[in-house]
Amino acid sequence: MSEKIVVGVFTCEGGSVSGPAEYMREQGFEQIKKIERGEDVVFNMGAGGLSPSPEVALLVSLQTDYAGWVGMRQFNAMRGAS
């Protein structure tokens, strides 16, 4: 049985990553591709020794990107409501 790792709203278990469905559809899978290409600073720093494991680094990167995604959605909603 593999270890379940949770960071914020994201989970990694058995080699699978899960998180909020709307984010994953709109941006999450693109963020994972960015990580795979070595283009994500948050993941690179974590995987370079700041996180206890690559899985944690992955989830921290997703959580960080998700926070920005939620913030922009809220900002755009407020702008539209004005």
N, C-alpha and C positions, 0 to 999 in steps of 0.2 A: 504494500500500500504506500502511495506517495504522500509526502507531506503537503498539507494545505497551507498556502501562504496567502495572507490577506493584507492589502495596503489600501486604506480608504475604501472605495467602493469596488475595487478590483480583486479578483481571486485567481490564483494559479494552483491547479491541482492536476496531477497526472499528465502534465505537459499541455494542458488546455488553459487558456486565459478567458475569464469572463468578466463582464462589467455591464454598465448601463447600455441596454440594447440600442437606444437612439444614438448615443455617442458612438458606439462601435460601428453602427451602420454609416454614420455621417463622417466620422473622422478617425476612429480608433484603429481600424485596419490599416489606414494610411500611415498612422503614427507607428505602427508595428513595422511597416515597410521601411520607414525612415530609420528606425532603429537597426533593422537588418542591413541597411546600406551604410551604417556607421555614421549617420548624419545627425544623431540626437545627442546634444551635449549632456543632458541630464543622465541618460543611460550610460554614456561613455564615462562620465565621472563615477557613477555608481559601480559600473562593471570594473573600473580601474582601481577599485579598492575601497571605495566609500560605503558600499553596501555589503552585507554579509554573503550575498549570492547574486548571480546574474538574474535569477527570477525576481528577487526583491528589486533589483535595479530596473528591470522591465516594468514592474508594477508601479514603482515610484515615478518613472517616466510617464506612464499612462495617467496616473493620478494627477501629476503636474499639468499635463496637457488638458486633461478633463476639467480641471479647475479653471483654466483659461477659457475653455470652450463654454462652460456654464456662465462665466463672467461676461463673455461677449454676447451670449444670448440674452442675459438679463439687461445689459446695456442697450442692446438693439431694441428690446421690448420697451424699455423706458423711453427711448427716443421716439419710438412709434406711438407711444401713449401721450406724448406731449402735444 
